[in-house]
Amino acid sequence: MNKAAILHVVVGTFLFQSILAMTPSVINSVLKTDMSEVIRILISNGMIIYALTRKTKVTK
C-alpha cells in the first residue's frame, strides 16, 4: 500500500497536534527549565523531516 488513506491523515494530524500541545508542560515538569519551546520545535521539525525523507519500495 503506497497511498495514505484519510484515516492515516486524521490519526497523524491528531498525534502531531497532541505532541505540540503536551510537550511544554511535560518538558517543564521534567527539566525544570524554560527550554520547552525549543525542544517542541526540534521534535516537531524532526517528525516532519522523518516523514518527508522516508523511502518506500514500489512494487509492480
Backbone as JSON, one array per atom type, in Angstrom:
{
  "sequence": "MNKAAILHVVVGTFLFQSILAMTPSVINSVLKTDMSEVIRILISNGMIIYALTRKTKVTK",
  "N": [[0.84, -1.18, 0.0], [0.78, 2.04, -1.03], [-0.37, 4.51, -0.81], [-1.69, 7.05, 1.29], [-4.46, 6.82, 3.41], [-7.51, 8.56, 4.28], [-7.96, 8.12, 6.97], [-5.35, 7.69, 7.92], [-4.29, 10.25, 7.64], [-5.88, 11.74, 9.41], [-5.32, 10.49, 11.89], [-2.53, 10.92, 12.01], [-2.43, 13.72, 12.04], [-3.78, 14.24, 14.45], [-2.02, 13.01, 16.32], [0.32, 14.53, 15.87], [-0.52, 17.16, 16.55], [-1.21, 16.72, 19.22], [1.28, 16.18, 20.35], [2.47, 18.67, 19.97], [0.89, 20.18, 21.68], [1.18, 19.05, 24.24], [3.9, 18.91, 24.85], [5.25, 21.27, 26.04], [4.35, 21.35, 28.8], [5.13, 18.85, 29.77], [7.93, 18.83, 29.35], [8.69, 21.03, 30.93], [8.04, 20.08, 33.49], [9.75, 17.92, 33.73], [12.42, 18.82, 33.2], [12.66, 21.21, 34.57], [13.26, 23.68, 33.5], [13.2, 26.45, 31.15], [13.16, 25.52, 28.52], [11.29, 24.43, 26.94], [9.95, 25.36, 24.62], [11.92, 25.42, 22.64], [12.66, 22.7, 22.52], [10.21, 21.62, 21.76], [9.93, 22.66, 19.18], [12.13, 21.44, 17.94], [11.39, 18.71, 18.13], [8.97, 18.66, 16.66], [9.83, 19.55, 14.1], [11.67, 17.55, 13.56], [9.97, 15.33, 13.33], [8.58, 16.03, 11.01], [10.67, 16.11, 9.11], [11.47, 13.43, 9.2], [9.16, 12.17, 8.21], [9.06, 13.19, 5.61], [11.38, 12.21, 4.43], [11.26, 9.48, 4.27], [11.7, 6.44, 2.57], [9.98, 4.38, 0.35], [9.58, 1.15, -0.97], [8.66, 0.59, -4.21], [6.48, -1.65, -5.61], [5.58, -3.52, -8.42]],
  "CA": [[0.0, 0.0, 0.0], [1.64, 3.2, -1.18], [-1.11, 5.75, -0.63], [-2.25, 7.28, 2.62], [-5.92, 6.97, 3.46], [-7.98, 9.68, 5.11], [-7.75, 7.73, 8.37], [-3.94, 7.94, 8.23], [-4.12, 11.7, 7.75], [-6.54, 12.19, 10.64], [-4.55, 9.99, 13.04], [-1.26, 11.63, 12.03], [-2.67, 15.1, 12.47], [-4.11, 14.19, 15.88], [-0.79, 12.74, 17.07], [1.23, 15.67, 15.75], [-1.05, 18.27, 17.35], [-1.14, 16.39, 20.65], [2.67, 16.38, 20.76], [2.7, 20.12, 20.06], [0.17, 20.75, 22.82], [1.6, 18.49, 25.53], [5.35, 18.98, 25.07], [5.73, 22.27, 27.01], [4.1, 21.01, 30.2], [5.93, 17.68, 30.13], [9.34, 19.23, 29.42], [8.88, 21.89, 32.11], [7.99, 19.29, 34.73], [10.89, 17.01, 33.78], [13.71, 19.5, 33.21], [12.61, 22.38, 35.45], [13.85, 24.84, 32.81], [12.31, 27.07, 30.18], [13.62, 25.08, 27.2], [10.21, 23.65, 26.33], [9.62, 25.82, 23.27], [12.99, 24.97, 21.74], [12.54, 21.25, 22.38], [8.98, 21.37, 20.99], [10.22, 22.95, 17.77], [13.02, 20.39, 17.45], [10.63, 17.47, 17.97], [8.02, 18.77, 15.56], [10.57, 19.59, 12.85], [12.23, 16.21, 13.36], [8.9, 14.46, 12.83], [8.31, 16.41, 9.63], [11.79, 15.65, 8.29], [11.38, 11.97, 9.12], [8.05, 11.79, 7.32], [9.37, 13.57, 4.24], [12.55, 11.52, 3.9], [11.07, 8.02, 4.25], [11.66, 5.82, 1.26], [9.21, 3.15, 0.27], [9.88, 0.38, -2.15], [7.49, 0.49, -5.09], [6.4, -2.95, -6.26], [4.59, -3.52, -9.5]],
  "C": [[0.89, 1.24, 0.0], [0.94, 4.52, -0.93], [-1.65, 5.84, 0.79], [-3.77, 7.45, 2.5], [-6.27, 8.16, 4.34], [-7.77, 9.37, 6.59], [-6.3, 7.98, 8.79], [-3.68, 9.43, 8.45], [-4.71, 12.21, 9.06], [-5.75, 11.75, 11.86], [-3.21, 10.72, 13.14], [-1.39, 13.06, 12.5], [-2.98, 15.17, 13.96], [-2.86, 13.97, 16.72], [0.18, 13.92, 17.04], [0.76, 16.84, 16.61], [-1.0, 17.97, 18.84], [0.29, 16.52, 21.16], [2.96, 17.87, 20.91], [2.04, 20.71, 21.3], [0.73, 20.28, 24.16], [3.08, 18.66, 25.84], [5.76, 20.04, 26.09], [5.5, 21.88, 28.47], [4.94, 19.81, 30.64], [7.4, 18.06, 30.28], [9.6, 20.11, 30.64], [8.87, 21.1, 33.4], [9.2, 18.36, 34.85], [12.2, 17.76, 33.96], [13.78, 20.7, 34.15], [13.33, 23.59, 34.83], [12.83, 25.39, 31.82], [12.77, 26.75, 28.75], [12.5, 24.39, 26.43], [9.89, 24.08, 24.91], [10.67, 25.36, 22.26], [12.88, 23.48, 21.49], [11.3, 20.9, 21.57], [9.22, 21.6, 19.51], [11.12, 21.87, 17.19], [12.26, 19.08, 17.22], [9.69, 17.56, 16.78], [8.72, 18.82, 14.2], [11.22, 18.25, 12.54], [11.2, 15.24, 12.83], [8.59, 14.77, 11.36], [9.42, 15.93, 8.7], [11.77, 14.14, 8.13], [10.3, 11.53, 8.14], [8.37, 12.1, 5.87], [10.51, 12.77, 3.62], [12.41, 10.0, 3.9], [11.02, 7.52, 2.82], [10.8, 4.57, 1.34], [9.55, 2.46, -1.03], [8.62, 0.18, -2.96], [7.55, -0.87, -5.78], [5.31, -2.89, -7.31], [4.04, -4.9, -9.72]]
}
